Amino acid sequence: MKDIFFFGFVIILTVSCTQPPSEQLIRERISEFDLAYKTGDVSSLDQMVSKDYLHTNPSGSVITRENWLNWNTSRGEAIQSGELIVNTYETSELDIRIRNATTVVVSGVNTSTGINKGEPFETKVRFTHLWVLEDGIWKRAVFHDSYLD
């Protein structure tokens, strides 16, 4: 019984001693994510989203982790074939709010340009992310965005 209490105490102590991330660390993680998304690197994206990832797009559709990764697989194939060319994918207006040692809320703007099936596109969205520390790695857990004109 003493072992169980000691183990519980060690877990509580470890969690309470975990330091909040630096803003720079979160910016770097977002940049890594952006590059993986821009290039269609689904393997990296798979490692960068939480186990229970939740994605809500501008139409209001709620997308599970599995469905989002499947969609990105198709998108990655379109990039590889040249059907989709992403010229730019940039994040700006970052507002990073470090809530505690395991949770960060981020808002900002994503702008992307390119050619999809021969047609040029430019997309601009305002987003909100929730980043969590999962298995010792900062992962995006929630995404929601709205189109900007």
C-alpha positions as CSV (number, residue, x, y, z in Angstrom):
1,M,0.0,0.0,0.0
2,K,2.9,2.4,0.8
3,D,4.3,1.7,-2.7
4,I,1.0,2.8,-4.3
5,F,1.0,6.1,-2.3
6,F,4.6,6.7,-3.0
7,F,4.1,6.1,-6.8
8,G,1.1,8.5,-6.8
9,F,3.2,11.1,-5.0
10,V,6.0,10.8,-7.5
11,I,3.6,11.2,-10.4
12,I,2.0,14.3,-8.8
13,L,5.4,15.8,-8.1
14,T,6.6,15.1,-11.6
15,V,3.6,16.7,-13.2
16,S,3.7,19.7,-10.8
17,C,7.4,20.3,-11.5
18,T,7.0,20.2,-15.3
19,Q,7.9,23.7,-16.6
20,P,5.6,25.5,-19.1
21,P,7.0,25.6,-22.6
22,S,8.7,28.7,-24.0
23,E,6.8,30.7,-26.6
24,Q,9.8,30.0,-28.9
25,L,9.3,26.2,-28.6
26,I,5.7,26.5,-29.6
27,R,6.5,28.7,-32.5
28,E,9.1,26.1,-33.7
29,R,6.5,23.3,-33.3
30,I,4.0,25.3,-35.4
31,S,6.6,25.9,-38.1
32,E,7.4,22.2,-38.2
33,F,3.7,21.5,-38.5
34,D,3.2,24.1,-41.3
35,L,6.1,22.6,-43.3
36,A,4.7,19.1,-43.0
37,Y,1.3,20.4,-44.1
38,K,2.6,22.4,-47.0
39,T,4.6,19.5,-48.4
40,G,2.0,16.8,-47.7
41,D,4.2,14.9,-45.2
42,V,1.4,12.8,-43.6
43,S,3.9,10.7,-41.6
44,S,5.1,13.8,-39.8
45,L,1.5,15.1,-39.4
46,D,0.5,11.8,-37.9
47,Q,3.2,12.2,-35.2
48,M,2.2,15.9,-34.6
49,V,-1.5,15.5,-33.8
50,S,-2.8,14.1,-30.5
51,K,-4.4,10.7,-30.2
52,D,-7.9,12.3,-30.0
53,Y,-7.3,15.1,-32.5
54,L,-10.4,17.1,-33.3
55,H,-10.6,19.3,-36.4
56,T,-13.5,21.7,-37.3
57,N,-13.4,23.4,-40.7
58,P,-15.1,26.6,-41.8
59,S,-18.2,24.7,-43.0
60,G,-18.8,23.5,-39.4
61,S,-17.9,19.9,-40.2
62,V,-16.2,18.1,-37.3
63,I,-13.4,15.8,-38.5
64,T,-11.8,13.0,-36.5
65,R,-8.1,12.3,-36.4
66,E,-8.5,9.3,-38.8
67,N,-10.5,11.2,-41.3
68,W,-8.2,14.2,-41.2
69,L,-5.2,12.0,-41.8
70,N,-7.0,10.2,-44.7
71,W,-7.8,13.5,-46.3
72,N,-4.2,14.6,-45.9
73,T,-3.0,11.4,-47.5
74,S,-5.1,12.2,-50.6
75,R,-3.8,15.8,-50.5
76,G,-0.2,14.5,-50.3
77,E,-0.8,12.3,-53.3
78,A,-2.1,15.3,-55.2
79,I,1.0,17.3,-54.2
80,Q,3.3,14.4,-55.4
81,S,1.5,14.1,-58.7
82,G,1.6,17.8,-59.4
83,E,-2.1,18.2,-59.4
84,L,-1.8,20.4,-56.3
85,I,1.0,22.9,-56.1
86,V,1.4,24.8,-52.9
87,N,3.5,27.9,-53.5
88,T,3.1,29.4,-50.0
89,Y,1.7,28.4,-46.7
90,E,2.4,31.0,-44.1
91,T,1.3,31.6,-40.5
92,S,1.0,35.2,-39.2
93,E,-0.6,37.1,-36.3
94,L,0.4,34.4,-33.8
95,D,-1.1,34.9,-30.4
96,I,0.4,32.2,-28.1
97,R,-1.2,31.8,-24.7
98,I,0.6,29.4,-22.4
99,R,-2.0,28.1,-20.0
100,N,0.2,25.7,-18.0
101,A,2.9,23.1,-18.4
102,T,0.8,20.9,-20.7
103,T,-1.7,23.2,-22.5
104,V,-1.2,26.1,-25.0
105,V,-3.9,28.0,-26.9
106,V,-2.8,29.6,-30.2
107,S,-4.6,31.8,-32.7
108,G,-3.4,33.3,-35.9
109,V,-3.9,33.5,-39.6
110,N,-2.9,31.0,-42.3
111,T,-2.4,32.2,-45.9
112,S,-1.8,29.7,-48.7
113,T,-1.4,30.2,-52.4
114,G,-0.9,27.8,-55.3
115,I,-2.5,25.9,-58.1
116,N,-5.1,23.2,-57.7
117,K,-6.1,21.2,-60.8
118,G,-4.8,24.0,-63.0
119,E,-6.6,26.7,-61.2
120,P,-4.8,29.3,-59.0
121,F,-6.0,29.7,-55.4
122,E,-5.4,31.9,-52.4
123,T,-6.9,31.0,-49.1
124,K,-6.8,33.0,-45.9
125,V,-8.2,31.7,-42.6
126,R,-8.1,32.7,-39.0
127,F,-7.5,29.7,-36.7
128,T,-7.5,28.6,-33.2
129,H,-5.4,25.6,-32.0
130,L,-5.1,23.8,-28.8
131,W,-1.6,22.3,-28.2
132,V,-1.0,19.7,-25.5
133,L,2.0,17.9,-24.2
134,E,1.3,14.2,-25.0
135,D,3.9,11.5,-24.3
136,G,6.5,14.2,-23.8
137,I,5.8,15.8,-27.3
138,W,3.9,19.0,-28.1
139,K,1.0,18.0,-30.3
140,R,-1.9,19.8,-31.9
141,A,-5.1,18.5,-30.3
142,V,-7.8,20.9,-31.6
143,F,-8.1,23.0,-34.8
144,H,-10.8,25.4,-35.8
145,D,-10.8,27.9,-38.6
146,S,-12.9,30.5,-40.4
147,Y,-12.3,32.0,-43.9
148,L,-11.2,35.6,-44.1
149,D,-12.0,37.7,-47.2
